[in-house]
């Protein structure tokens, strides 16, 4: 069962990313709500959850530049850009920053 979940999650996140229509200059919140929330909202496959203090720890340990780089290239079960094929690097950066900021509140 665990193996099936591991394979299904990236596919679901990828499909969620494909379903978003292209839009220039989306905010971090918009990208999170339409793409990232599918996995980071629930913590599927170990994805850091929105609002979890682990974001602050990751920022301190790796820095936002490295976190954005990982999000753009993909990390573990997360496909590149979380499956958002039409997201710009700036939009991905805004989404990562939005998730980090969620943990600082």
C-alpha distances in whole Angstrom, upper triangle without the diagonal:
4,5,5,6,9,10,11,12,15,16,16,18,20,21,22,24,26,27,29,33,35,37,39,39,36,36,33,33,32,30,28,28,27,25,24,23,20,18,21,21,18,17,14,13,16,18,21,22,25,28,26,29,27,28,32,31,29,33,35,33,32,35,34,35,32,30,31,31,27,27,29,27,24,22,18,16,19,21,25,26,23,23,27,29,32,32,35,34,37,34,31,33,34,31,30,33,32,29,31,34,32,31,35,36
4,5,5,6,9,10,11,13,15,15,17,19,20,21,23,25,26,28,32,33,35,37,37,34,34,31,30,31,28,26,26,26,23,21,21,18,16,18,19,16,15,11,9,12,15,18,19,23,25,23,26,23,25,28,27,26,29,31,29,29,31,31,32,29,26,28,28,24,24,26,24,21,18,15,13,16,19,22,24,21,21,25,27,30,30,32,32,34,32,29,31,32,28,27,30,30,26,28,31,29,28,32,33
4,5,5,6,9,10,12,13,15,16,18,19,21,22,24,25,27,31,32,35,37,37,34,34,31,31,31,28,26,27,26,23,22,22,19,17,19,21,18,16,13,11,14,16,20,21,24,27,25,28,25,26,30,28,27,30,32,30,29,31,31,31,28,26,27,27,23,23,25,23,19,17,14,12,15,17,21,23,20,20,24,25,29,29,31,31,33,31,28,30,32,28,27,31,31,27,29,32,30,30,34,35
4,5,5,6,9,11,11,12,14,16,17,18,20,21,23,25,29,30,33,35,35,33,33,30,30,29,27,25,25,24,21,21,21,17,16,19,20,17,16,13,11,15,17,20,21,24,27,26,29,26,27,31,30,28,31,33,31,30,32,32,32,29,27,28,28,24,23,25,23,20,18,15,12,15,17,20,22,19,19,22,24,27,28,30,30,33,30,28,30,31,28,27,31,30,27,30,32,30,30,34,35
4,5,5,6,9,10,10,12,14,15,16,18,20,21,23,27,29,31,33,33,30,30,27,27,26,24,22,22,21,19,18,17,14,12,15,16,14,13,9,8,11,13,17,17,20,23,22,25,23,24,27,27,25,28,30,29,28,30,29,30,27,24,25,25,22,21,23,22,18,16,14,10,13,15,19,20,17,17,20,23,26,26,28,28,30,28,25,27,28,25,24,28,27,24,26,29,27,27,30,31
4,6,6,7,9,11,12,13,15,16,18,19,21,23,26,28,30,32,32,29,29,26,26,26,23,21,22,21,18,17,17,14,12,15,17,14,12,9,7,10,12,15,17,20,23,22,24,21,22,26,25,23,26,28,26,25,27,26,27,24,22,23,22,19,18,20,19,15,13,10,7,10,12,16,18,15,15,19,21,24,24,26,26,28,26,23,25,27,23,22,26,26,23,25,28,26,26,29,31
4,6,6,7,9,11,11,13,15,16,17,19,21,25,26,29,31,31,29,29,27,27,26,23,22,22,21,18,17,18,15,13,16,18,16,15,11,10,13,14,18,19,22,25,24,27,24,24,28,28,25,28,30,28,27,29,28,28,25,23,23,23,20,19,20,18,15,14,11,8,11,12,15,17,14,14,18,19,23,23,26,26,28,26,23,26,27,24,24,27,27,24,26,29,28,28,32,33
4,6,5,6,9,10,11,12,14,15,17,19,23,24,27,29,30,27,28,25,25,24,21,20,20,18,16,16,16,12,11,15,16,15,14,10,10,14,14,18,18,21,24,24,27,24,24,28,28,26,28,31,30,28,30,28,29,26,24,24,24,21,19,20,19,16,16,13,10,11,12,16,17,14,13,17,18,22,22,25,25,28,25,23,25,26,23,23,27,26,23,26,29,27,27,31,32
4,5,5,6,8,10,11,12,14,16,17,21,23,25,27,27,24,24,22,21,21,18,17,17,16,13,12,12,9,8,11,13,11,11,7,7,11,11,14,15,17,20,20,23,21,21,25,25,22,25,28,26,25,26,25,25,23,20,21,21,18,16,18,17,14,13,11,7,8,10,14,15,11,11,15,17,20,20,23,23,25,22,19,22,23,19,19,23,22,20,22,25,23,24,27,28
4,5,5,6,9,10,10,12,14,16,19,21,23,25,25,23,23,21,21,20,17,16,17,15,12,12,13,10,9,12,14,14,12,9,9,12,11,15,16,18,21,21,23,21,21,24,24,22,24,27,25,23,25,23,23,21,18,18,18,15,13,15,14,10,11,9,6,6,7,10,12,8,8,12,14,17,17,20,20,22,20,17,20,21,18,18,22,21,19,22,24,23,24,27,29
4,5,5,6,9,10,10,12,15,18,20,22,25,25,23,24,22,22,21,18,17,18,15,12,13,14,11,11,15,16,16,15,12,12,15,14,18,19,20,24,24,27,25,24,28,28,25,27,30,29,27,28,26,26,24,22,21,21,18,16,17,16,13,14,13,9,9,9,12,13,10,9,12,13,17,17,21,21,24,21,19,22,23,20,21,24,24,22,24,27,26,27,30,31
4,5,5,6,9,10,11,13,17,19,21,24,24,21,22,20,20,18,16,15,15,13,10,11,12,8,9,12,13,13,13,11,12,15,14,17,17,18,22,22,25,24,23,27,27,25,26,30,29,27,28,26,26,25,22,21,22,19,17,18,18,15,15,15,11,10,10,13,14,10,9,12,14,17,17,21,21,23,20,18,22,22,19,20,23,22,20,23,25,24,25,28,29
4,5,5,6,9,10,11,15,17,19,21,21,18,19,17,17,16,13,12,12,10,7,8,9,6,7,10,11,12,12,10,11,13,11,14,14,15,19,20,23,21,20,23,24,22,23,27,26,24,24,22,23,21,18,18,18,16,13,14,15,12,13,13,9,8,8,11,10,7,6,9,12,14,14,17,18,20,17,15,18,18,15,16,19,18,17,20,22,21,22,25,26
4,5,5,6,9,11,14,15,18,20,20,18,20,18,18,17,13,14,14,12,9,10,12,10,10,13,15,16,15,13,14,16,14,17,18,18,22,23,25,24,22,26,26,23,25,28,27,25,25,23,23,22,19,18,18,16,13,13,13,11,13,13,10,8,7,9,9,7,4,7,9,12,12,16,17,19,16,15,18,19,16,17,21,20,19,22,24,23,25,28,29
4,5,5,6,9,12,14,17,20,21,19,20,19,19,17,14,15,14,11,9,12,13,10,12,15,16,17,17,15,16,19,17,20,20,20,24,25,28,26,25,28,29,27,28,31,31,28,29,26,26,25,22,21,21,20,17,17,17,15,17,17,14,12,11,12,12,10,7,9,10,13,14,17,19,21,18,17,20,21,18,20,23,22,21,24,26,25,27,30,30
4,6,5,7,11,13,15,18,19,16,17,16,15,13,11,11,11,7,6,9,9,7,10,13,13,14,15,14,16,18,15,18,17,17,21,22,25,24,22,26,27,25,26,29,29,27,27,24,25,24,21,19,21,19,16,16,17,15,17,17,14,12,11,13,12,9,7,8,10,12,13,16,18,19,16,15,18,18,15,17,20,19,18,21,23,21,24,27,27
4,5,6,9,10,13,15,16,14,15,14,14,12,9,10,11,7,5,8,10,9,11,13,14,16,17,15,17,19,16,18,18,17,21,22,25,24,22,25,26,24,24,28,28,25,25,22,22,22,19,17,18,17,13,13,15,13,15,17,14,11,10,10,8,7,5,4,7,8,9,13,14,16,13,12,16,16,13,15,18,17,17,20,22,21,23,26,27
4,5,8,9,13,15,17,15,17,17,17,15,12,14,14,10,9,12,14,12,14,17,18,20,20,18,20,22,19,21,21,21,25,26,29,27,25,29,30,27,28,31,31,28,28,25,25,24,22,20,20,19,16,15,16,15,18,19,16,14,12,12,11,10,7,6,7,8,10,14,16,18,15,15,18,19,16,19,22,21,21,24,25,25,27,30,30
4,6,9,12,15,17,15,17,17,17,14,12,14,12,9,9,12,13,12,15,17,17,19,21,19,21,23,20,22,22,21,25,26,29,28,26,30,31,29,29,33,33,31,30,27,27,27,24,22,23,22,19,18,20,18,21,22,19,16,15,15,14,12,10,9,10,10,12,16,18,19,16,16,20,19,17,20,23,21,21,25,26,25,27,30,30
4,6,9,12,13,11,14,14,14,10,9,11,11,7,8,11,13,12,15,17,17,20,21,20,22,24,20,22,21,20,23,25,28,27,25,28,30,27,27,31,32,29,28,25,25,25,22,20,21,21,17,17,19,18,21,22,20,17,15,15,13,12,10,7,9,8,9,13,16,16,13,14,17,16,15,18,20,18,19,22,23,22,25,28,28
4,6,10,12,11,14,15,15,12,11,14,13,10,11,15,16,16,19,20,21,23,24,24,26,27,24,25,24,23,26,28,31,30,28,30,33,30,30,33,34,31,30,26,26,27,25,22,23,23,20,18,21,21,23,25,23,20,18,17,15,15,13,10,10,8,10,13,16,17,14,15,19,18,16,20,22,20,22,25,25,25,28,30,30
4,7,10,9,13,15,15,12,11,14,14,11,12,15,18,18,20,21,22,25,26,25,27,28,25,26,25,24,27,29,31,30,27,30,32,29,28,32,33,30,28,25,24,25,23,20,21,22,19,17,19,20,23,25,24,20,18,16,14,15,13,9,9,6,8,10,14,14,11,13,17,16,16,19,20,20,21,24,25,25,28,30,30
4,7,6,10,13,14,10,10,14,14,12,13,16,18,19,21,22,22,25,26,26,28,29,25,26,25,23,26,28,30,30,27,29,31,29,28,31,32,29,27,24,24,25,23,20,21,23,19,18,21,21,24,27,25,22,20,18,15,16,15,11,12,8,8,10,13,13,10,13,16,14,14,18,19,18,20,23,23,23,27,28,28
4,6,9,12,14,11,11,15,16,14,15,17,20,21,23,23,24,27,28,28,30,30,26,26,26,24,26,29,30,30,26,28,31,28,26,30,31,28,26,22,22,24,22,19,20,22,19,17,20,22,25,28,27,23,21,19,16,17,17,13,13,9,9,8,12,10,9,12,14,13,14,17,18,17,20,22,22,23,26,27,28
4,6,9,11,10,10,13,15,14,15,16,18,21,22,21,22,26,26,27,29,29,25,25,24,22,23,26,27,27,23,25,28,25,24,27,28,26,23,19,19,22,20,17,19,21,18,16,20,21,24,27,26,22,21,19,15,17,17,14,14,11,9,8,10,8,7,10,11,10,12,15,15,14,17,19,19,20,23,24,25
4,7,8,6,6,10,11,10,11,13,15,17,19,18,19,22,23,24,26,26,22,22,21,18,20,23,25,25,21,23,26,24,22,26,27,25,22,19,19,21,19,16,18,20,16,16,19,20,22,25,24,20,19,18,14,15,15,12,14,11,8,9,11,9,6,9,11,8,9,13,13,12,15,17,17,17,21,22,22
4,5,5,6,8,10,11,12,12,14,17,18,17,17,21,22,23,25,25,21,20,19,16,17,20,22,22,19,20,23,21,20,23,25,23,20,17,18,20,17,15,18,19,16,16,20,20,22,25,24,20,20,18,15,15,17,14,16,14,11,11,12,9,7,9,10,6,7,11,10,9,12,14,13,14,17,18,18
4,5,5,6,8,10,10,10,11,15,15,13,14,18,18,20,22,21,17,16,15,12,14,17,18,18,15,17,20,18,16,20,22,20,17,14,15,17,14,12,16,16,13,14,18,17,19,22,21,17,18,16,13,13,15,13,16,14,11,11,11,9,6,7,8,4,4,7,7,5,8,11,10,11,14,15,16
4,5,5,6,9,10,9,10,13,15,13,12,16,17,19,22,21,17,16,14,11,13,16,18,19,16,17,21,19,18,22,23,22,20,17,19,20,17,15,19,19,15,17,20,19,21,23,22,18,19,18,15,14,16,14,17,16,13,14,15,13,10,10,11,8,6,10,9,6,8,11,11,10,14,15,15
4,5,5,6,8,9,10,13,15,14,14,17,19,20,22,22,19,18,17,14,16,19,21,22,19,21,24,22,21,25,26,24,22,19,20,22,19,17,20,20,16,17,20,19,21,23,22,18,19,18,14,14,15,12,15,13,11,13,14,13,9,11,12,9,8,12,12,10,12,15,14,14,17,19,19
4,6,5,6,7,9,11,13,12,13,16,17,18,20,20,16,16,15,13,16,18,20,20,17,20,22,20,19,23,24,22,20,17,18,19,16,14,16,16,13,13,16,16,18,20,18,15,15,14,10,10,11,9,12,11,8,10,12,11,7,7,10,8,6,9,11,9,11,14,14,14,17,19,19
4,6,5,4,5,9,10,9,9,13,13,15,17,17,13,13,11,9,12,15,17,17,14,17,20,18,17,21,22,21,19,16,18,18,15,14,17,16,12,14,17,15,16,18,17,14,15,15,11,10,12,11,14,14,11,13,14,13,10,9,11,9,6,8,10,8,8,11,12,11,14,16,17
4,6,6,5,8,11,10,9,12,14,15,18,18,15,15,13,11,13,16,19,19,17,20,22,21,21,24,26,24,23,20,22,22,19,17,20,19,16,17,20,18,19,21,19,16,17,17,14,12,13,12,16,15,13,16,17,16,12,12,14,12,9,12,13,11,11,14,15,13,16,18,18
4,7,7,8,11,11,11,14,16,16,19,19,16,17,15,14,17,19,22,22,19,22,25,23,23,27,27,25,24,21,22,23,19,18,20,19,15,16,19,17,19,20,18,15,15,15,12,11,11,9,13,12,11,14,16,16,12,12,15,13,10,13,15,13,13,17,18,16,19,22,22
4,6,6,8,9,10,13,14,13,16,16,13,14,14,13,16,18,21,20,18,21,23,20,21,24,25,23,22,19,20,20,17,15,17,16,12,13,15,14,15,17,14,11,11,12,9,7,8,7,10,11,10,13,14,15,11,10,13,13,9,12,14,13,12,16,17,16,18,21,22
4,5,6,6,7,10,10,11,13,13,10,11,10,9,13,14,17,16,14,17,19,17,17,21,22,20,19,17,18,18,14,13,15,14,10,12,15,12,13,15,13,10,11,12,9,7,9,9,13,14,12,14,14,15,12,10,12,12,8,9,12,11,9,13,15,13,15,18,19
4,5,5,4,8,9,10,13,13,10,11,9,8,11,13,16,16,15,18,20,18,19,23,23,22,22,19,21,20,17,16,19,17,14,16,18,16,16,17,15,12,14,15,13,10,12,12,16,17,15,18,18,18,15,13,15,14,10,12,14,12,10,14,15,13,15,18,18
4,6,6,7,9,8,11,13,10,12,10,11,14,15,19,18,17,21,22,20,21,25,25,24,24,21,23,22,18,18,20,18,15,17,18,15,15,16,13,11,13,15,13,9,11,12,15,17,16,19,19,20,17,15,18,17,13,14,17,15,13,17,18,16,18,21,21
4,5,6,6,5,8,9,6,9,8,9,13,13,17,15,15,18,19,17,19,22,22,21,21,20,21,20,16,17,18,16,13,16,16,13,13,12,10,9,11,14,13,9,11,13,16,18,17,19,19,20,17,15,17,17,13,13,16,15,12,15,17,15,16,20,21
4,5,5,7,9,9,5,6,5,6,9,10,13,12,11,15,16,14,16,19,19,18,19,17,19,18,14,15,17,15,12,15,17,14,13,13,12,10,13,15,13,10,13,14,18,19,17,19,19,19,16,14,15,15,11,11,13,12,9,12,14,12,12,16,17
4,6,8,11,11,9,8,6,6,9,10,14,14,13,16,18,17,19,22,22,22,22,20,22,21,18,18,21,18,16,19,20,17,17,17,15,14,16,18,16,13,15,16,20,21,19,21,21,21,18,16,18,17,13,13,15,13,10,13,15,12,13,16,16
4,6,9,9,8,9,6,8,11,11,15,14,14,18,19,18,20,23,23,23,23,22,24,23,19,20,22,20,17,21,22,18,17,16,14,14,17,19,18,15,17,18,22,23,22,24,24,24,21,19,21,20,16,16,18,16,13,16,17,14,15,18,19
4,6,5,5,6,5,8,11,10,13,12,12,16,16,15,18,20,20,20,21,20,22,20,17,18,20,17,15,19,19,16,14,13,12,12,15,17,17,14,16,18,22,23,22,24,23,24,21,18,20,20,16,15,17,16,13,15,17,15,14,18,19
4,5,6,8,9,12,15,14,17,15,16,19,19,18,20,23,22,22,23,22,24,22,18,19,21,17,16,19,19,15,13,12,9,10,13,16,16,13,15,17,20,23,21,24,23,24,22,19,21,21,18,17,20,19,15,18,20,18,18,22,22
4,6,9,11,14,17,15,18,15,16,20,19,17,20,23,21,20,22,22,23,20,17,19,20,16,15,18,17,14,11,9,7,9,12,15,16,13,15,18,21,24,22,24,24,25,23,20,22,22,19,18,21,20,17,19,22,20,19,23,24
4,6,8,12,14,12,14,12,13,16,15,14,17,19,18,18,20,19,21,18,15,18,19,15,14,18,17,14,11,9,9,10,14,16,17,14,17,19,22,25,23,25,23,24,23,19,20,21,18,16,19,19,15,16,19,18,16,20,22
4,6,9,12,10,13,10,11,14,14,12,15,18,17,16,17,16,18,16,13,15,16,13,11,15,15,12,10,9,8,8,12,14,14,11,14,16,19,21,19,21,20,21,19,16,17,18,14,13,15,15,12,13,16,15,14,18,19
4,7,9,7,9,7,7,11,11,10,12,15,14,14,15,15,17,15,12,14,16,13,12,16,17,14,12,12,12,11,15,16,15,13,17,18,21,23,20,22,20,20,19,16,16,16,13,11,13,13,9,10,13,12,10,14,16
4,6,5,9,8,8,12,13,12,14,17,17,17,18,17,19,18,15,16,19,16,14,18,19,17,15,15,14,13,17,18,17,14,17,18,22,23,21,22,21,21,19,16,17,16,13,12,14,12,8,10,12,10,9,13,14
4,6,9,9,8,11,13,13,14,17,18,18,17,16,19,18,15,16,19,17,15,18,20,18,17,18,17,15,18,19,17,14,18,18,22,22,19,21,20,19,17,15,15,14,11,10,11,9,6,8,9,6,7,11,11
4,6,8,8,10,12,13,13,16,17,18,17,16,19,19,16,17,21,19,17,21,23,21,19,20,20,18,21,22,20,18,21,21,25,25,22,23,22,21,19,17,17,15,13,12,12,10,7,8,8,5,4,8,8
4,5,6,8,10,11,12,14,15,16,16,16,19,19,15,17,20,18,17,21,22,20,18,19,19,18,21,22,20,18,22,23,26,27,24,25,23,23,21,19,18,17,15,13,13,12,9,9,10,8,5,9,10
4,5,5,7,9,10,11,13,14,15,15,18,18,15,17,20,19,18,22,23,21,19,20,21,20,23,23,22,21,24,25,28,29,26,26,24,23,22,20,18,18,16,14,13,13,10,8,10,9,5,7,9
4,5,5,6,9,10,10,12,13,13,16,15,12,15,18,16,16,19,20,18,16,17,18,17,20,21,20,19,22,23,26,27,24,25,23,22,21,19,17,18,16,13,13,14,10,9,11,11,8,10,13
4,5,5,6,9,10,10,10,10,13,13,10,12,15,14,13,17,18,17,15,16,17,16,19,19,17,17,20,21,24,25,21,22,19,19,18,15,14,14,12,9,9,10,7,5,8,8,6,9,12
4,5,5,6,9,10,9,10,14,13,11,14,17,16,16,19,21,20,18,20,21,20,22,22,20,20,24,24,27,27,24,24,21,20,20,17,15,15,14,11,10,12,9,6,8,9,6,7,11
4,5,5,6,8,9,11,14,13,11,15,17,15,16,20,21,19,17,18,20,19,22,22,21,21,25,25,28,29,26,25,22,22,22,19,17,18,17,13,13,15,12,9,12,13,10,11,14
4,5,5,6,7,8,11,10,8,11,13,12,13,16,17,16,14,15,17,16,19,19,18,18,21,22,25,26,22,22,19,19,19,16,14,16,15,11,12,14,11,9,12,13,11,12,16
4,6,5,4,6,9,9,7,10,12,12,13,16,17,17,15,18,20,18,20,19,18,18,22,22,25,25,22,21,18,17,18,15,13,14,14,10,9,12,11,7,10,12,11,11,15
4,6,6,8,11,11,10,13,15,15,16,19,20,20,18,20,23,21,24,23,22,22,26,26,28,29,25,24,21,21,21,19,16,17,17,14,13,15,14,10,13,15,12,12,16
4,6,9,11,10,10,13,14,14,16,18,19,18,16,18,21,20,22,21,21,21,25,26,28,29,26,25,21,22,22,19,17,19,19,15,15,18,16,13,15,17,15,15,19
4,7,8,6,7,10,10,10,13,15,15,15,14,16,19,18,19,18,18,19,22,23,25,26,23,21,18,18,19,16,14,17,16,13,13,16,15,12,15,17,16,16,20
4,5,6,6,9,10,11,13,15,16,16,15,18,21,19,20,19,18,19,22,22,24,25,21,20,16,16,17,15,12,14,15,11,11,14,13,11,13,16,15,15,19
4,5,5,6,8,10,10,12,14,15,15,18,20,17,19,17,15,16,20,19,21,21,18,16,13,12,14,11,8,10,11,8,8,11,11,9,11,14,14,14,17
4,6,5,6,9,10,11,12,14,14,18,20,17,18,16,14,17,19,19,20,20,17,15,11,12,14,11,8,12,13,10,10,14,14,12,15,17,17,18,21
4,5,5,6,9,10,11,12,11,15,17,15,16,14,14,15,18,19,20,21,18,16,13,14,15,12,10,14,14,11,12,15,14,13,16,18,18,19,22
4,5,5,6,9,10,10,10,13,15,13,14,12,11,13,16,16,18,19,16,15,12,13,13,10,9,11,11,7,9,12,11,10,13,15,15,16,19
4,5,5,6,9,10,11,14,16,13,13,11,9,11,14,14,15,16,13,12,8,9,10,7,6,9,9,6,9,12,11,11,14,16,16,18,21
4,5,5,6,8,9,13,15,13,12,10,9,12,14,15,15,16,14,12,9,11,12,9,9,12,12,10,12,15,15,15,18,19,20,21,24
4,5,5,6,6,9,12,9,10,8,9,10,13,14,15,17,15,14,11,14,14,10,10,14,13,10,13,16,14,14,18,19,19,21,24
4,6,5,7,10,11,8,8,6,5,7,10,11,12,14,11,12,9,11,11,7,8,11,10,8,11,13,12,13,16,17,17,20,22
4,6,9,12,13,10,9,5,5,8,10,10,10,12,9,9,7,10,10,7,9,12,11,10,13,15,15,16,19,20,21,23,25
4,7,10,11,9,7,5,7,9,10,11,12,14,12,12,10,14,14,11,12,15,14,13,16,18,18,18,22,22,23,25,28
4,7,8,5,5,4,6,7,9,11,12,15,13,14,12,15,15,11,13,16,14,13,16,18,16,17,21,21,21,24,26
4,6,5,7,7,9,9,11,14,15,18,16,17,15,18,17,13,15,17,15,13,17,18,16,17,20,20,20,23,25
4,6,8,10,12,11,13,16,18,21,19,21,19,21,20,17,18,21,18,16,20,21,18,19,22,22,22,25,27
4,6,10,12,9,11,14,16,19,18,20,19,22,20,17,19,21,18,16,20,21,18,20,23,22,22,25,27
4,7,8,6,8,11,13,16,15,17,16,18,16,13,15,17,14,13,17,18,15,17,20,20,20,23,25
4,6,5,5,9,10,13,13,15,14,17,16,13,15,17,15,15,18,19,17,19,22,22,23,26,28
4,5,6,8,8,11,10,12,11,14,13,10,13,15,14,13,17,18,17,19,22,22,23,26,28
4,5,5,7,9,7,9,8,11,9,7,10,12,10,10,14,15,14,16,19,19,21,23,25
4,6,8,11,9,12,12,14,12,9,12,13,10,11,15,15,13,16,19,18,20,22,24
4,6,9,9,12,13,15,13,11,14,16,13,14,18,18,17,20,22,21,23,26,27
4,5,5,9,10,13,10,9,13,13,12,13,16,16,16,19,21,21,23,25,27
4,6,8,11,13,11,11,14,16,14,16,19,19,20,22,24,24,26,29,30
4,6,10,11,10,10,14,14,14,16,19,19,20,22,24,24,26,28,30
4,7,8,6,7,10,11,10,12,15,15,16,19,20,21,23,25,26
4,5,5,6,9,10,11,13,14,15,17,19,20,21,24,25,26
4,5,5,6,9,10,11,12,14,15,16,18,20,22,23,25
4,5,5,6,9,10,10,12,14,15,16,18,20,21,23
4,5,5,6,9,10,10,12,14,15,16,19,20,22
4,5,5,6,9,10,11,12,14,15,17,19,21
4,5,5,6,9,10,11,12,14,16,17,19
4,6,5,6,9,10,10,12,15,15,17
4,5,5,6,9,10,11,13,15,16
4,5,5,6,9,10,11,13,15
4,5,5,6,9,10,11,13
4,5,5,6,9,10,11
4,5,5,7,9,11
4,5,6,7,10
4,5,5,7
4,6,6
4,6
4
